[in-house]
Amino acid sequence: MVVSFFYGLGLLIIIPHIMGWEALGILGLIGGSLFAWLVIWVCGTINSFKAQDEEYIGTYVKEARYFTEWTERIRHEDKNTKKVTYETVEHPAEWEIVVDEDPTPLCISHGAYIGYVETFGNEYHTQAEHGFEARGEIINPGLCYYTTWPGTYQTLCYHYIEQDYYNPTLQAPNMFEVAQLSEEDVKKYHLQAYSPREIYGTVRGEDVENLEIETEDYNCWFRTKHIKLNFILLENAPTSLALYWQQYWKNGKRNTVNMVISVDSRHNIQWVHVFGWQNERLHVKLRDFLVGLNNINDIVNHFEEVKQLLETEYHCADFEQYDYIRPRFPLKNTIIVLTICLGLFCGLFCREPDPPIDAMRLISKREFAAAKEILEPYVFTKPEDAYSYNNLGLIYLVEGNYEEALRMFDQAINNQEGCNDIDVFYHNRSETYKILGNYKAALKDAQKALDLAEYRPKAYMCNLKIIYEKLGYKKSLKKLARDLDLEPQSLSQYCTRSNVAIPILATEMDDPFSGRFPLLKKLFPWTR
């Protein structure tokens, strides 16, 4: 952002001397800088998004639920007519499970629910509760059938949930090897990513199946620290292959402990390599323990010792120490983005002469003669511009040329299509009629202005009160309060007994395509 500031400051100083302020456009300079910052921020966010990783947490199904169809009646009230209608909504059946690690229910299919009922051997039912999701009156709540895990190992249903976390090392090159593995290396050494369930490698057999069962049980039941075990079993592999597996693991899964084990044809252990984001002390102790065993089946027999070792030595990785890896947006790209954005926005927002806008600025400064010189020839070339007619009528009204002012307000009202400030036109004509003594016409326009206004401006209500007085209403304030459904006390605070006209300047400044930005009109010609 320091570069952005000095870059913009340099343009602010240099360009006006070359091309003038009108060519630069202050709005373009500010908008271009902000947009450039937004682009840089988005690029940084994308890089951060690339560092989002997920880890698998083993758990088990505690309960499965089945909600039958249920019905509710929703009340709708029209804001304008106050008419009340009712809608009957039928909600379909739903099936879900609740696991031990996460209280949030997870959706399942009807067949999966039936499977849990058969596995757990029980099913109960009760009246369903839908208060947290109902939007109206519940007519038929339906029933909730549920089945719960009975607590026996034979009926245990494993489940894995994913948990996202920020892993800054994913944005950096491999942390263990300088060279990156090619696709040929991956195929040559049969390298695979680590799923939450399987034991990878080239070895298969009954011993491997026993270890896989034991590991799956561990990954689902040992939930204290969310440790995830991965065994990679290779047959007669060189020790160098362990580094390939570690390199292919790259920067992933901070909650995993990975063990590459090479065995002979009889499944006797030859060597062990342990790696992960944990401390090296754990890796050394676990490697030495496994090397001291003879066969894969011995790991199964001593799995309790493996558990105890992990429980005492395991420490989940803290990635805050790797914040220095977070990449910065390059200076060269920053300058390029700033140049493009500032050039584009300055081109979009450079202002060409715009008579209506210039006239409004002069009127706001009470330079009515100069504003009239601009608007009088302009309305002949743009007869459909109701705003300019209104503002020219305002000038005539201030100068005392009431007949001409009235004619301008008539033109504004006749060309009101597409305008947002129509109430202003009626109010200004009402003020003119009031000065001319035509109070009935003034009353009609004043009421029209109030009806069209999104809110009730003080000038409109004061104008209507004065007209009531001129028409002979003795209690004009009370009548006004009754007509507007307001308290007389609230009106008396700002309704004075002044007979001075309060004309209002009409503007379409909220319209971004009003003709102030020529390049915008060229890019989006259909807007005008």
C-alpha positions in Angstrom: 0.0 0.0 0.0 3.0 2.3 0.4 3.8 1.9 -3.2 0.1 2.5 -4.1 0.2 5.8 -2.1 3.4 7.2 -3.7 2.3 6.1 -7.1 -1.0 7.9 -6.9 0.6 10.9 -5.4 3.0 11.1 -8.3 0.1 11.0 -10.8 -1.7 13.6 -8.8 1.2 16.0 -9.1 2.4 15.3 -12.7 -0.8 14.7 -14.8 -2.7 17.9 -14.0 0.3 20.0 -15.3 0.3 18.0 -18.6 -3.4 17.4 -19.3 -5.4 19.4 -16.8 -7.6 18.5 -13.9 -10.6 17.8 -16.2 -8.7 15.0 -18.0 -7.5 13.4 -14.8 -10.7 13.2 -12.8 -10.2 13.1 -9.0 -12.9 10.5 -8.8 -11.0 8.4 -11.3 -7.8 8.7 -9.3 -9.5 7.7 -6.0 -11.6 4.9 -7.7 -8.6 3.6 -9.6 -6.5 3.4 -6.4 -9.2 1.7 -4.5 -9.9 -0.8 -7.3 -6.2 -1.5 -7.6 -6.0 -2.2 -3.9 -9.1 -4.5 -4.3 -7.4 -6.4 -7.1 -4.2 -6.9 -5.0 -6.3 -8.0 -2.0 -8.2 -10.5 -4.2 -5.0 -11.9 -5.5 -3.7 -12.3 -1.9 -7.0 -13.9 -0.9 -6.7 -16.4 -3.8 -3.2 -17.3 -2.6 -4.5 -17.7 0.9 -7.3 -19.9 -0.4 -4.8 -22.2 -2.0 -3.4 -22.7 1.5 -6.7 -24.0 2.8 -6.2 -27.7 3.8 -8.4 -30.3 5.4 -7.7 -33.0 7.9 -9.8 -36.1 8.7 -11.1 -36.7 12.1 -12.2 -40.2 13.0 -15.5 -40.7 14.8 -18.5 -43.0 14.9 -22.3 -42.7 14.5 -24.1 -42.1 17.7 -27.6 -41.8 16.4 -29.6 -41.9 13.1 -32.9 -40.1 12.7 -35.8 -40.1 10.3 -38.2 -37.1 10.2 -41.5 -37.8 8.5 -43.3 -35.3 6.4 -44.6 -32.2 8.3 -46.8 -29.3 7.5 -46.9 -25.6 8.5 -49.0 -22.6 7.7 -47.2 -19.4 6.9 -48.9 -16.0 7.3 -48.2 -13.3 4.6 -49.3 -9.7 4.9 -49.2 -7.3 2.0 -47.4 -4.1 3.1 -49.5 -1.8 0.9 -53.0 -3.3 1.2 -52.5 -5.0 4.6 -54.3 -8.0 3.2 -53.4 -11.2 5.0 -53.1 -14.5 3.2 -52.0 -18.0 4.4 -49.7 -20.5 2.6 -49.7 -24.2 3.5 -46.2 -25.7 3.1 -45.5 -29.4 3.0 -42.0 -30.3 4.0 -40.6 -33.6 2.8 -39.1 -36.4 4.9 -35.5 -36.1 6.0 -32.8 -38.5 7.3 -29.7 -37.6 9.2 -27.0 -39.0 11.5 -25.2 -37.5 14.6 -21.6 -38.4 15.1 -19.5 -38.3 18.3 -17.1 -35.5 17.3 -19.5 -33.1 15.7 -23.0 -32.2 17.0 -24.1 -30.9 13.6 -26.4 -33.4 12.0 -25.3 -34.9 8.6 -27.7 -35.8 5.9 -28.0 -39.4 4.7 -30.3 -41.4 2.5 -33.3 -43.4 3.4 -31.5 -46.7 2.7 -28.6 -45.6 4.9 -31.0 -45.0 7.8 -32.5 -48.5 7.3 -29.0 -49.9 7.5 -28.3 -48.2 10.8 -31.6 -49.5 12.2 -30.6 -53.1 11.2 -27.1 -52.7 12.6 -28.1 -51.1 15.9 -31.1 -53.4 16.4 -33.4 -50.7 17.8 -35.8 -48.0 16.7 -37.9 -45.5 18.7 -40.2 -42.7 17.8 -41.4 -39.4 19.3 -43.2 -36.3 18.1 -40.8 -34.2 16.0 -39.7 -30.7 17.0 -39.4 -28.2 14.1 -39.5 -24.9 16.0 -35.9 -23.9 15.0 -36.8 -24.1 11.3 -40.5 -23.4 11.1 -41.5 -20.0 9.6 -45.2 -20.2 10.7 -47.7 -22.2 12.6 -47.0 -26.0 12.6 -50.2 -27.8 11.7 -48.8 -31.4 11.5 -45.4 -31.8 13.2 -45.0 -35.4 12.0 -42.9 -38.0 13.8 -39.2 -38.5 14.5 -37.9 -42.1 14.3 -34.5 -42.7 15.7 -32.0 -45.5 16.3 -29.0 -45.2 18.7 -25.7 -47.0 18.9 -26.1 -49.7 21.6 -22.5 -49.4 22.7 -21.1 -52.7 21.5 -18.0 -53.0 19.3 -19.7 -55.3 16.8 -22.3 -52.6 16.0 -19.8 -49.7 15.7 -20.3 -47.7 12.5 -17.1 -45.7 11.6 -17.4 -42.2 10.2 -15.0 -39.6 9.1 -15.5 -35.8 9.2 -13.4 -33.2 7.5 -12.0 -30.1 9.3 -10.5 -27.2 7.4 -7.5 -25.3 8.6 -4.9 -22.8 7.2 -1.7 -24.5 6.0 0.7 -21.8 4.8 3.3 -24.4 3.7 1.1 -25.3 0.8 2.1 -22.0 -0.8 5.7 -22.8 -0.6 8.0 -25.3 -2.4 8.4 -28.7 -0.9 9.7 -28.4 2.7 11.8 -31.6 2.5 13.3 -31.8 -0.9 14.4 -29.0 -3.2 13.4 -30.8 -6.4 9.7 -31.4 -7.1 8.6 -34.9 -8.1 7.4 -35.3 -11.6 4.4 -37.3 -12.8 6.9 -40.0 -14.1 8.3 -40.3 -10.5 4.8 -40.7 -9.1 4.0 -43.5 -11.5 7.3 -45.2 -11.2 7.2 -45.5 -7.4 3.4 -46.0 -7.2 3.1 -43.0 -4.9 -0.4 -42.2 -3.7 -2.2 -39.6 -1.6 -3.3 -40.7 1.8 -7.0 -41.3 2.2 -8.6 -41.6 5.7 -9.2 -45.3 5.5 -6.6 -47.4 3.5 -3.1 -48.6 4.1 -1.1 -47.9 1.0 1.8 -49.6 -0.6 2.6 -52.8 -2.5 2.1 -55.4 0.3 -1.2 -57.3 0.8 -2.2 -60.2 2.9 -3.9 -61.3 6.1 -1.4 -59.5 8.3 -2.0 -56.2 6.4 -5.8 -56.6 6.8 -5.4 -57.1 10.5 -3.3 -53.9 10.7 -5.8 -52.0 8.7 -8.6 -53.0 11.0 -6.6 -52.0 14.0 -5.6 -48.7 12.5 -9.2 -47.9 11.5 -10.4 -48.7 15.0 -7.6 -46.4 16.4 -8.4 -43.5 14.0 -12.1 -43.6 15.0 -11.7 -44.1 18.7 -8.6 -42.2 19.7 -10.2 -38.8 19.6 -8.3 -36.9 22.3 -5.8 -35.2 20.0 -7.3 -36.1 16.6 -4.3 -38.2 15.6 -4.6 -39.9 12.2 -2.3 -42.9 11.4 -1.1 -43.7 7.9 0.8 -46.9 7.1 2.6 -47.3 3.8 3.8 -50.9 3.4 6.4 -51.7 0.7 8.1 -54.9 -0.2 11.9 -55.1 -0.4 12.1 -51.4 -1.1 15.3 -49.3 -0.9 15.5 -46.8 2.0 15.7 -43.9 -0.6 12.1 -44.7 -1.5 11.0 -43.5 1.9 12.1 -39.9 1.0 10.0 -40.1 -2.2 6.9 -40.9 -0.1 7.8 -38.1 2.3 8.3 -35.7 -0.6 5.0 -36.7 -2.2 3.3 -36.1 1.1 4.5 -32.6 0.6 3.0 -30.2 3.1 -0.3 -31.9 4.0 -2.3 -33.0 7.0 -0.9 -31.6 10.2 -2.8 -34.3 12.3 -1.3 -37.3 10.5 1.6 -39.6 11.6 3.0 -41.4 8.5 5.0 -44.6 8.7 6.8 -46.1 5.6 7.6 -49.7 6.4 9.6 -52.0 4.1 9.1 -55.8 4.6 10.3 -58.9 2.9 8.2 -61.6 1.3 7.3 -63.0 4.8 6.2 -59.6 6.1 9.2 -59.3 8.3 10.1 -55.6 8.9 13.3 -54.4 7.2 13.3 -50.7 7.9 10.9 -47.9 9.1 10.7 -44.2 8.3 8.3 -42.0 10.2 7.5 -38.4 9.2 4.8 -35.7 9.7 4.4 -32.3 11.2 5.0 -33.6 14.7 8.2 -33.2 16.7 11.2 -35.3 15.7 11.3 -36.9 19.1 8.1 -38.7 18.4 9.3 -39.8 15.0 12.5 -41.3 16.4 10.8 -43.1 19.3 8.1 -44.5 17.0 10.7 -45.6 14.4 12.9 -47.3 17.0 9.9 -49.1 18.5 8.7 -50.4 15.1 12.1 -51.4 14.0 12.4 -53.5 17.2 9.5 -55.6 16.1 9.8 -58.5 13.7 6.6 -58.8 11.7 3.7 -56.6 10.7 1.5 -58.8 12.8 3.7 -57.8 15.8 2.5 -54.2 15.3 -1.1 -55.4 15.8 -0.1 -57.3 19.0 1.7 -54.2 20.4 -0.7 -51.6 19.2 -1.5 -50.5 22.8 2.2 -49.5 23.2 1.9 -47.5 19.9 -1.1 -45.8 21.3 0.6 -45.0 24.6 3.7 -43.6 22.8 1.5 -41.3 20.6 -0.5 -40.1 23.5 2.6 -39.0 25.4 4.7 -37.6 22.6 2.3 -36.4 19.9 2.0 -32.6 19.4 -0.2 -31.2 16.7 1.6 -28.8 14.3 1.3 -25.1 15.0 1.6 -23.4 11.6 2.0 -19.9 13.0 5.8 -20.5 12.9 5.5 -20.8 9.1 3.9 -17.4 8.5 7.1 -16.2 6.9 6.2 -18.5 4.0 3.1 -16.4 3.1 3.9 -14.9 -0.4 3.6 -11.2 -1.0 2.1 -9.6 -4.1 5.2 -8.8 -6.3 6.2 -5.1 -6.6 6.2 -5.4 -10.4 2.7 -6.7 -10.5 1.6 -4.0 -8.0 2.9 -1.3 -10.4 1.2 -2.9 -13.4 -2.2 -3.2 -11.6 -2.0 0.4 -10.4 -1.2 1.7 -13.9 -4.0 -0.2 -15.5 -6.6 0.6 -12.8 -5.7 4.3 -12.5 -5.6 4.7 -16.3 -9.0 3.0 -16.7 -10.8 4.9 -14.0 -9.3 8.3 -14.9 -10.6 7.6 -18.5 -14.0 6.5 -17.2 -14.5 9.5 -14.9 -13.0 12.3 -16.7 -15.7 14.9 -17.0 -16.8 16.6 -20.2 -18.7 19.9 -20.0 -22.2 19.2 -18.8 -24.6 22.2 -18.8 -27.2 20.8 -16.3 -24.5 19.9 -13.8 -22.7 23.3 -14.2 -26.0 25.1 -13.9 -26.9 23.3 -10.7 -23.5 24.2 -9.2 -24.1 27.9 -10.0 -27.6 27.8 -8.6 -26.3 26.3 -5.3 -23.9 29.3 -5.2 -26.8 31.7 -5.9 -25.2 32.8 -9.2 -28.6 32.8 -10.9 -27.7 35.0 -13.9 -24.8 32.7 -15.0 -27.0 29.6 -14.5 -29.8 31.1 -16.6 -27.3 31.8 -19.5 -26.5 28.1 -19.5 -30.0 26.7 -19.1 -32.0 28.9 -21.5 -30.3 27.7 -24.7 -29.9 24.2 -23.3 -33.6 23.4 -22.8 -34.3 24.2 -26.4 -31.8 21.5 -27.5 -33.0 19.0 -24.8 -36.7 19.5 -24.4 -37.1 16.2 -22.7 -34.8 17.2 -19.7 -37.4 17.8 -17.0 -34.8 18.6 -14.4 -33.4 21.5 -16.4 -36.9 22.9 -16.9 -37.5 22.8 -13.2 -34.2 24.4 -12.3 -34.7 27.2 -14.9 -38.2 27.7 -13.5 -36.5 28.0 -10.1 -34.3 30.8 -11.4 -37.3 32.7 -12.8 -39.2 32.2 -9.5 -36.3 33.8 -7.6 -36.1 36.7 -10.1 -39.8 37.3 -9.8 -40.7 36.2 -13.3 -43.6 34.1 -12.1 -45.4 33.5 -15.3 -42.3 32.2 -17.0 -41.5 30.1 -13.9 -44.9 28.6 -14.1 -44.4 27.7 -17.7 -41.1 26.0 -16.9 -42.6 23.9 -14.1 -45.5 22.9 -16.5 -42.8 21.7 -19.0 -41.1 19.7 -16.2 -44.3 18.0 -15.2 -45.2 17.2 -18.8 -41.8 15.6 -19.3 -41.7 13.8 -16.0 -41.4 10.2 -17.5 -38.3 8.4 -16.0 -37.7 11.1 -13.3 -37.3 10.3 -9.7 -38.0 13.8 -8.3 -41.5 14.4 -9.7 -42.8 15.6 -6.3 -40.3 18.5 -6.5 -41.9 19.7 -9.8 -45.3 19.8 -8.2 -44.1 21.5 -5.1 -42.3 24.3 -7.0 -45.4 24.9 -9.2 -47.5 25.0 -6.0 -45.2 27.7 -4.6 -45.6 29.7 -7.8 -49.4 29.4 -7.7 -49.4 30.5 -4.1 -47.4 33.7 -4.9 -49.8 34.4 -7.8 -52.8 34.0 -5.4 -54.3 30.9 -7.1 -54.6 29.0 -3.8 -56.9 26.3 -5.1 -54.4 25.3 -7.8 -51.6 25.6 -5.2 -53.5 23.3 -2.8 -53.9 20.7 -5.6 -50.2 20.7 -6.4 -49.1 20.7 -2.8 -51.2 17.6 -2.0 -49.8 15.9 -5.2 -46.2 16.6 -4.1 -46.9 15.1 -0.6 -48.5 12.0 -2.2 -45.5 11.5 -4.5 -42.8 12.1 -1.9 -41.1 9.1 -0.3 -41.1 11.0 3.0 -42.7 14.2 4.1 -40.3 17.1 3.6 -40.8 20.1 6.0 -41.0 22.5 3.1 -44.0 20.6 1.7 -45.9 20.6 5.0 -45.2 24.3 5.7 -46.4 25.1 2.2 -49.6 23.2 2.7 -50.2 24.9 6.1 -49.8 28.4 4.5 -52.3 27.5 1.7 -54.8 26.3 4.4 -54.4 29.7 6.1 -54.9 31.6 2.8 -58.0 29.6 2.0 -59.5 30.7 5.4 -59.0 27.6 7.6 -58.9 29.0 11.1 -57.3 26.0 12.6 -54.9 25.2 9.8 -52.3 23.5 12.0 -54.9 21.1 13.4 -56.3 20.4 9.9 -52.8 19.7 8.6 -52.1 17.4 11.4 -55.4 15.6 10.8 -54.8 15.3 7.1 -51.3 14.0 7.6 -52.1 11.8 10.6 -49.5 13.6 12.8 -49.5 15.3 16.2 -50.0 19.1 16.1 -47.1 19.5 18.5 -44.6 17.8 16.1 -45.8 20.1 13.2 -45.6 23.3 15.2 -41.8 22.9 15.7 -41.0 23.7 12.1 -44.2 25.0 10.4 -43.8 28.8 10.5 -46.2 31.4 9.3 -43.9 32.5 6.5 -45.4 33.3 3.0 -41.9 33.1 1.3 -41.6 30.6 -1.5 -39.2 27.7 -0.7 -38.4 26.3 -4.2 -36.3 23.1 -4.4 -33.5 22.3 -6.8 -34.0 19.1 -8.7 -31.1 16.9 -9.5 -30.4 13.5 -11.0 -26.9 13.2 -9.5 -27.7 9.6 -8.3 -27.8 8.5 -11.9 -24.3 7.3 -12.9 -25.1 7.5 -16.6 -26.5 11.0 -16.7 -24.0 12.3 -19.2 -21.2 13.3 -16.9 -18.9 10.4 -17.8 -18.5 10.3 -21.6 -16.5 7.0 -21.7 -19.2 5.3 -19.6 -21.8 6.3 -22.2 -19.6 4.9 -24.9 -19.1 1.6 -23.1 -22.8 1.3 -22.1 -24.8 3.1 -24.7 -28.1 1.4 -23.8 -28.2 3.2 -20.5 -29.3 6.5 -22.0 
